[in-house]
Amino acid sequence: MRLLPLASGGPRRGSPRHLPSCSPALLLLLCGCLGVSRVAAADSRRPNVVLLLADDQDEVLGGMTPLKKTKALIGEMGMTFSSAYVPSALCCPSRASILTGKYPHNHHVVNNTLEGNCSSKSWQKIEEPNTFPAILRSVCGYQTFFAGKYLNEYGAPDAGGLAHVPLGWSYWYALEKNSKYYNYTLSINGKARKHGENYSVDYLTDVLANVSLDFLDYKSNSEPFFMMISTPAPHSPWTAAPQYQNTFQNVFAPRNKNFNIHGTNKHWLIRQAKTPMTNSSIQFLDNAFRKRWQTLLSVDDLVEKLVKRLEFNGELNNTYIFYTSDNGYHTGQFSLPIDKRQLYEFDIKVPLLVRGPGIKPNQTTKMLVANIDLGPTILDIAGYNLNKTQMDGMSFLPILKGASNLTWRSDVLVEYQGEGRNVTDPTCPSLSPGVSQCFPDCVCEDAYNNTYACVRTMSHLWNLQYCEFDDQEVFVEVYNLTADPHQINNIAKSIDPELLGKMNYRLMMLQSCSGPTCRTPGVFDPGREEGRMRS
């Protein structure tokens, strides 16, 4: 199927039309893409960018293990980030952070509901015009292509339905609401198209692969392009392609040190989990873990097809490819069955692999990055003047290019607003009001006061996490991840009070930061108490 771009007046399909390229002088003076004038004679040679986004793929529990081709084609051909984090361990807030380059307290998407600003009219009016794809298209003259899951409430009738196409996209191929593999509806440039359950034509991961290849074949060759491909995998309902449904039969959820243990000295929501878990609960989460891996095999195929097509078209060497996820996941850690949302490494840490021009192969870096850095980095690649944005993140293009003695951040903010109504769940009358995401055995994954903020610190000498809950206790959790990588021992009551005070102050500062103030030196930044941090 040949994709056609959006007409300039809105989400109408018609003959192919492309953005006019700015003259070098106009780009320099008005557009802000400062690097463009240097390559104006060969405009099409400006780098292309592909962003591949998985849904709920963890890093800590081996989420990259099934993706052998992805690791070979992206990671081994470029750089793998071993310390990549999300500012909120939930789909919609995290995706909003990717698009805007902002922490959740600045883009105001706090959960997966319209009331939580997920794809709401307010989001569409205030944030969508300033996303990095909107800048790439309107200012830098990039063709922009989106395929897959956008935001969890995208397509809601109260927010414009599927006719709404966010500003900034030349080609729009978006899933209605949350991840599915069959029996879903897509918005194709604002027109609804329903899909059924025939694997050969409806399996969403493969549909995304095919439409992405179509774009590469039919796009304009006179302008650079940006692609964002957002797969449903490995999100529930974990429906694998038929050829992969019998794989990983001997794979089980990792029995690491925090698996199926009681969350002693943790927030009450973690402490309410039943330990040990029942055999049926463990069997359920093992099956979920296995199915998640099975769905990722089709993502691995997608990546292989995409890289091969870029190479066949002669564009691979001029294209940056990013692979990451919107949040992590847990399967049995601290006896919580399956979900995300929590403050621990397994939920907030994600894969991040990047290849592209000027990136040496087979590199791994420990430098601390967050998904709010993706937008600034991609705009930096396009030559855009980052001083013109209000983004909280920072470009890690210098890290990709191997800059030596680079001064870099030592902390990032993680924040989450708990979901739940202040009523008792009738199926679990013994539980306190306000819980949500409950399993049949009345173990709940969220609550209205599961609202927290953390400073995740990583420097040459320190590897710490400091978290405060917004509840009546003002409960505090602190972890030394050098000594306790599984975050079993909460040291809030034994840590040096002076250090505790510094981290509390830093947290308050980051919770109110905006733009440049989110990039001020942290408690352990280079130049304060230690030398420069190196990869």
N, C-alpha and C positions, 0 to 999 in steps of 0.2 A: 504494500500500500504506500502510495506516495503522499508524504505529508506536505501540507501547504502552510505558509506562515500566516500570522494574523495580519489583517489589513491595518493600516496605521490608525484608522478611526475607531477600532474596537475589535471585539472577538468575532469577526466575520471571515468566512473562508472565501478565498478568491484566487486570482492569479498570483504567482510568486512576486512579492515585493520586498525590497530590502532597504535598510537604513542607508541614507546617503553618507558617504565618508566626509568628515570634516577636513578642511584644508589644514596644512601644518600650522599656519599662523593662528587660525581660529581655534584649533585644538589646544595650542599652547596658551592662548590668552583667555579663552572662555571655557573650554571643556575640562581642563584639569588633567588630562592624560598626558603628562609631561614627557613620557618616553616616546610618544607617537611621532613627534616631529623628526626624531632621529631615524625613523624607519619609514617615513611617509612614502618614499620612492618604491618601497616594497611592502605596501600596507598589509597584504595577505600573509606576510611573514611574521607579523606579530604573533606571539604564542597563543595557541588554543588551550583551553582548559576543560577537563572532564572531572566532575565530582560524583563519585559513586557513594551512595548512602544506604547502608543496611539498616534494618529496623530491629532494635533490641539485641544486637550482637555484642556479646561480652568479649573482653580481652583476658580477664583474670582466669576464667575457668576453661580456657582453651578454645574460645570461639573461632579463632583463625585456623585451627587444625584441619578442618575439611577443605580449606581453600588453598590447595597446593598450587594450582595454576596462578591464582591471584598473587600468592607470595612470590612465585617465581617471576611473574611478568611485571609486577609493580615493586614489591619489597626488595627483591634481589637486584632489580635494575635501578634502584634508587635508595630511598631512606625510609627506615622504620622508626617511628617514635614510640619509645617504651614508656613515656610518661604523658599520655594524651588524656585529657579529662573533659567532661561536660559540666556546665554550670548548674544543670538540673537534670536529675535522673528520671526524666519522663518525656515521652515523645514530643508533645506539642511545644512545651517551653524550650526544650533543647533545639528543636528544628527552628523555632523563632530566633534563637540565639545564633544559629548558623547563618540564617538569612540576613539578620540585622547587624551582626557583630556586637551585640549588646547582651549584658547580663539580664536575667528575668526582671529584676526590679526596675529596669529601664525600658524594656519592651512590654512589660505588664501582662505577658502571657503566663499564667500561673498554674494552669492545669489543662486537661484535655476537653474542656467544655466551652460552649459559647460564652457562658457567664464568666468563665476564667480567661476570656479574651482569645480563645483558640479560633482563628479564622473569622473573628467577629467583624461587624461593620466598623467598629473602632479600629481594629487592627488593619483592616483594608484601607481606611482613610489616613491613618497616622503613620503606620510603619511600612506598608507595602511600597509606597513611592520611594522609600529611602533604602531599600534592600540593595545588597551589592549586585544582584543581577539587573536591577533597574538602572543602576549607575553604568554597568557594563553596556547595556543596550542604548540608553539615551545619551550618554556622554562619550563613551569610548568606541561606539560603532560596532559592537559585537553582535553577532547573531546569537540568540539565546534559546535554548531548548530544554524543556522540562518533561520528564516522563516518570510516572509512578505516584507514590503516596506523598502528598504535600503536607497538609496539617489535618489533624484528626476530625475536625468539624468542617473541612472544606466541602462545599456542595450543600450545606444545610439551607433549607428554604428561607429561614429567617436571616440569612446572610448572603443573599443573591443567588443561591442555588448553583447549579453547574454552569450557568451562563456567565458567571463571574470569572474573568481571567485576570489574575494579578498583573499590575503594571510591571513591565520589565521582561516579558517573555514573548519572543517572536513565534515560537512553536509551543503549544500547550497540550499535554496529553496526561491529564491528572486523574487520579483515583478519587471517587467519591468516598469521603470519610476514611475509615480505618482499614488496615491491611486485610486483604482477602487474596485467595489464589484462584477461585472460580466464583461465578455468579455475582459479578460486580458491575458497576457502571463507571465509565470514563467520561470526562469532559475533553472533547477533542476540539480545541480552539473555541470552547464555549458551547459546543453541541454535544448532547448526551448520546452515548453509545453503550448499549447493554451487552454483556458477555455472559455466556452460559458455562457449561461444565465439560466441554469437549477439549481434551488435552491439546490436540494439535493446533487449535486456533484460539483457545481461551486461557491457558495457564499463564498467569499474569507475568511472572518473571520472564518467560519466553517471549510474551507479547512486548514487554519493555525492550528486550534485546533486539527484536525484529524492527520495531519502530525506530530505535536508535541507529541501527544500521541503515535504514531508509534515509534518515536525516543526513548521515555522513555521505550518502550517495547523491542526494538531491539538493543539498544546501548550496548557497552561493560560494564560489571560490574567491570572491573579491574582498571578503571580510573575514576576520578571525571569528571563532565560535566559542561559546561556552555551553557545555551540556551538564545537566544535573539529572542523574538517573537514580531514583529512589525505590529500592526493591521492597517487596513485602516481607521477604525472608530476613531473619528467622522468626518473625513475629507469629503469635498464634493466629489461625488455628493449625499451623505447622503441617500444611498439606504438601507433601513431597511430590515431585513428578513421578509418574509410574515407574520409570526405570531406576529410581533411587529408593523406592519404598522398602526394600529389603536390605539396605546397606546398614553398616554400623550395629549389627545385631549383638555384638559382644562389647558395645560401648555403654558405659554407665556414667551418671553424674559423678564428678570427682569427689572422692572421700577425703577432702583436705581437712586441715586441723579445725576449721570452724564449721564443718559439716555435722549436722544433727547434734549440736551441743546447745546448752541453754545460754542465752545472752546475758550472763551475769553482769551486774553493774552497768547495764545499758538502759536506754529509755524504756518506759513501761510497755510500749508497743512491741518491742523486741522481746521483752521478758514474758509477754503473754503467750508466746508460742509454746506449744506442747512438746516437751522433750522427755524421752525419745519420741521421734515421729513414729506413727503406725507403719506397719509393713505396706499397707495399701497406699499410704501417702508417698513412701519411698518408691514404690513401684510406679506410681503416677509420675513423679518427677523424673525418674530414670527414663521413662517412655517419652516424656516431653523433651528431655535433653537430647535423646537419640533422634527424634523427629526434627528438632531444630537443626541439627547437623545435616540431616537429609535434605532439608529445603535449601541449605547453603550450597549444595552441589550444583544447583541450577544457576546460582549467582556466579559460581566459579566458571561455569560455561559462558555466561553472559560476558564476563570480563575477558575471557579468551577470545570470543568472537569480536568484541570491540577493539581489542589491541591488534588483532590480525587485520581487521578492516582498516584501521588507521595506518597500519604498515603498508597494506596493499595500495591505499590511496596516496602514499608518500607523505603522510602527515604526522606519523608517530614521533619523529625526532623533533618536531616543533610543538609538541603537545604535552602539557602537564596533566598527570592523572593522579587524583587523590582518591583514596579508599578509606572510609571510616564508617562509624555507626552513630545513632542518635543517643544511645545510652547502653549501659551494660545490663546484666541480668544475674539473678541468683537462682540456684536450685538446691535448696536444703541448708544453706548457710544459716547458722544460728536457729535452725529448725523452722525457718520460714520456707514454705513449699516452693513457689515460683512467682516471680514478679521482678520489679525494679523499685524505684522510688526512695530507697534507703541511702544513707550517707556513706556506706562502706565502699571499699575499692571495687568490689565485684559489680557494683551498680553505677559508679561514676567514672570508671576508667574504660576507655574504648580503644579499638585498633585505629591506627593512622599510618598509612603507607603512601608514599609520594614518589613518583618518578617524573622526569622531565628534563628540558634543556639545562645543562650546567650542573646537574645533580650527579654526583659520582655513584656508581653502583655499590651494593652490598654494605650500606652504612646503617648503623643504629645509633640513635642519639637519645640521651637521657634528659635533654632540655625540656622543661615544663611548658606544655602548650595546652590550650583549651579550644573548644570549637568556636568560640567568639573570635579566634584568630584566623579562621578560614576565609572570611570575607575580606579583611584587610590584606591577607596574603595574596588572594586572587586579584584584588584590585591593584596591588603592587606589581604583580606580574603583567597586568595590562598597562602599567605606566601611569596609573591614576595618582594624583597628589592626595595622600592619606590625610593631610591636614584639613582637607575640605569635608571630611566626614565627622560624625559624632559617635563613631564606634568605640566601644570599650576595649576591644582586642587590639593586638599588634601583629604586624607582618612577621612571619617567620621565614620569609624568603632568604634573608641573610644566612640563616641556619642551613637551609637547603643548598645554598651556594657555597657553604663551607667557610664562612667568615671566621677568621681567627680572633682569639681573645675577645669574644663577643660578650658585652654586658647584657644580661638577660634577667627576666623576672625570677623571683623565688617563691611566689605564691599565686594562687587563684582562688576565687570565691565559688562556693557551691551553695545553692539555696533552693529550698523547696517549701511549698505551701500545701499542707495536708488537706485531703479531701474527706468529707464525711459530714453527716447531718447530726445535730445535737438531739438525737432520738435513739432509743434502744432498738437493736435489730430483733424483730420478733422471733427469728429462727435461733437466735443466740441470746436469750433473755438474761443470762448470767453476766454478759459483757457490759461494760460501761457504754453510755451513749456516745455516738459520734464515730464509731468504727465503720470501715468500708473495706471493699475488696476481700471479703471473708470467704473461707473455704468451708465445705460441709462440716468439718470437725471444729468449726468456730475458731480457727486460727486466722487472724486478720492481718492484711498487709499494709493497711493505711488507717488513718484517723484524722479528724479535723484538727487535733493539736499535734499531729506529726509534722509540725512546721519547724524547720531548722535552718541554720546558716552555718557554714564551715569555712575556715581558711585551710586550704591544702598547701602545705609548705614543703618545698623540696629544694635543697641547696647542697653545697659541698659538704657541710657538716651536719645538716639537719634533714630529717624526713618525718614530718609531723602532720597531724590533723587535729584541729581544734574546732569543736562544734558546740553551738548553743541552741537549745529548743525554746520556742516561744510558747511556753506553757506556765502553769502556776509554780512549778518547781524551778523554772529557768534551768532545766537539766543540762549538764555539761558533759561532753565526752571528749577525751583527748587520747591520742594514740601515737606511740613512737614506732613507726613502721620499720625502722631499722632492726629493732629488737623484737618486734611483734608484727610481722607482715600480715598476719591473718586477723589483726585487730580484735584479739580476744580480751586483752586486759585494758580496761579504761583507767588511765593514770591521772584523771582529773584531780583526785584528792591527794596525790603524792608528788606531783610535779612541782618544780620550783615556782613559788608564788609570783616572783618577778617575771619569769617567762610567761606564766599564765596571764598576767596583766598585760604584757606586751601583745600577746595574741588576741586578747579580748579587745584591746584598742584597735588593732589592725582590722579585726572583723567589723567593728563598728564603722571604721573608715570605708572599707570596701562595700558595705551594705548601703552606703549613701553616695558612692562614687558615680561619676558619669564622665564618659569620654576620657580625656587626659588624666583625670584624677584616679581612674582605675589602673593607671600604669605607673603610679608613683612607687618609689622603693619600698619594699616590704621589710619586715623585721629582720630578715636574714639576707637581704639583697647584697650583691657584691659592692664593696666599698664601705659597708657599715661595720660588720664584725668579721669579715673574712675576705679572702681574695676572690678573683674572678672564677666563676663556675665554668667548667668545660664539659663538652659532650662526653 
